[in-house]
């Protein structure tokens, strides 16, 4: 029986994932010095800073892509979250831009046939970050900075719709995104027209907490960018000093609560040794600073449990018009192992 091109591609992806894990040697537990660098004994937050969380859709993939030891046929759904930081002086800062609204209109066309081997995504009309900002009465025109944990499609979907904002990313991640192949999770068309890049240079920056390199975005301690290179070529985590407590947005260092808690290796990592070191730095940071709130990047269930006066979790509710829409809504990828 002849296999379709999609079936062949799906089989190749499965083989790469299986062989990659089979050839790896186990990693040793790294020693992380139990010392907090540049961290005051008494926490001082930045007055007027608020955090918003939005759910812009989801992507369902093989569990092996999420966790290196996951089951190939079992599926795992990753929620695509966008964080908005209201800064008392700098306006609105977004962390990622979520999925592109084109996925809700015609997902297969938007993504193309090659990426369809990875799984399935769901996005409803009006679930894009621009629509949700409007509903939340947070004007998209107020967005002055977009921090990009990486340049994969879950963070860059609406980046070019926010052309007035500076796109903050590491230079290594920018190079990796523009040079990626169609087999990867980067869609260069989502960011190759951006001209207002602000590249993070960690070479002259100081340690923060248990992490070796950080960068103070505004120089006031409100938003600290942390080097978490490993899952991708130049990943960022973001520390936000809210008035009541510090919050660490994991970026691609920890997609889910379980990944952060149990240090489960991601299935697709640019450098697994670097990721392994960074996840244990995160765990040690949390041990030494119990009040630190760690929010994973793709775990809506974990985020919804947060109760804090300076954190608003926005529930998405499709309008009646959207609910009647019978157009193919966001089947970006076909689930692994299905026909």
Secondary structure as GFF3:
##gff-version 3
##sequence-region A 1 339
A	DSSP	alpha_helix	5	22	.	.	.	ID=ss1
A	DSSP	beta_strand	50	62	.	.	.	ID=ss2
A	DSSP	alpha_helix	63	66	.	.	.	ID=ss3
A	DSSP	beta_strand	75	87	.	.	.	ID=ss4
A	DSSP	beta_strand	91	95	.	.	.	ID=ss5
A	DSSP	alpha_helix	102	111	.	.	.	ID=ss6
A	DSSP	three_ten_helix	115	117	.	.	.	ID=ss7
A	DSSP	beta_strand	119	122	.	.	.	ID=ss8
A	DSSP	alpha_helix	129	135	.	.	.	ID=ss9
A	DSSP	three_ten_helix	140	142	.	.	.	ID=ss10
A	DSSP	beta_strand	143	147	.	.	.	ID=ss11
A	DSSP	alpha_helix	153	156	.	.	.	ID=ss12
A	DSSP	three_ten_helix	159	161	.	.	.	ID=ss13
A	DSSP	beta_strand	166	170	.	.	.	ID=ss14
A	DSSP	alpha_helix	171	178	.	.	.	ID=ss15
A	DSSP	three_ten_helix	188	190	.	.	.	ID=ss16
A	DSSP	beta_strand	197	200	.	.	.	ID=ss17
A	DSSP	beta_strand	214	216	.	.	.	ID=ss18
A	DSSP	beta_strand	223	227	.	.	.	ID=ss19
A	DSSP	beta_strand	236	241	.	.	.	ID=ss20
A	DSSP	beta_strand	246	249	.	.	.	ID=ss21
A	DSSP	three_ten_helix	251	253	.	.	.	ID=ss22
A	DSSP	alpha_helix	257	262	.	.	.	ID=ss23
A	DSSP	alpha_helix	272	288	.	.	.	ID=ss24
A	DSSP	beta_strand	293	295	.	.	.	ID=ss25
A	DSSP	alpha_helix	300	304	.	.	.	ID=ss26
A	DSSP	beta_strand	311	314	.	.	.	ID=ss27
A	DSSP	alpha_helix	320	324	.	.	.	ID=ss28
###
